[in-house]
Amino acid sequence: MPSLVSRFHLLLFGVTLAIAGVALLHIPAGYAFPAHWQGSAADWLWPREVALSVAPLVQFALMAAFFLLGRALTQNHLAKTRHILDPALTLLLAVAASCQLGLLLNGIGSDFDMFRITAFVLATVLLVLAAVIFEAERHSYAGLRMPWPIPSDRAWMIVHRSAGLACGVAAAGLAWLAWIDPGPGLLVIGMALALFMPPVIAGLISQIIGKRR
């Protein structure tokens, strides 16, 4: 049976593990990554081993969840949703890999701030996605895919415009956070919220609309 986890996804996971290996070789044991700055001093530190293990664990959990989701869907439903779920998993894994690279660069003393770059790029992607979702028209293969049906054209429009606005707000908030540069810690939290807020809002609104009918 086809899987949502492709070889490219496994490649991203392997790259993240490789970055962790390089970081362990080049960053001294006992080093702590500065995650937030208070004035000129770091007031939030990430221990080396803990910080470097987060991205691979998150990626593994995501791939496991998408693999199980692919197994749970029928072949017809999988065919209709693959064009959305595949790039969604790719984006999530790529963000985690970029953050892992950011840790490596941070640990070796580079001035190349991969966390801010990742946040700006993700904000741009979310802004484009906001426009696409907001203007989406109802179609069997287009728009958001829910585990439950959206009952009417009006409900479809409400759900998609709400999700589009949520993506726009998430993009603006993430771009502002990257601009003020509060440190990798808050940027990672901001990226996680920006990624998960739109689908959660879309799901909640579609459920509320469905119950009112």
Secondary structure, 3 states (H helix, E strand, C coil): CCCCCCHHHHHHHHHHHHHHHHHHHHCCCCCEEEEEEECCEEEEEEEHHHHHHHHHHHHHHHHHHHHHHHHHCCHHHHHHHHHHHHHHHHHHHHHHHHHHHHHHHHHCCCCCCHHHHHHHHHHHHHHHHHHHHHCCCCCCCCCCCCCCCCCCHHHHHHHHHHHHHHHHHHHHHHHHHHHHCCCHHHHHHHHHHHHHHHHHHHHHHHHHHHHHC
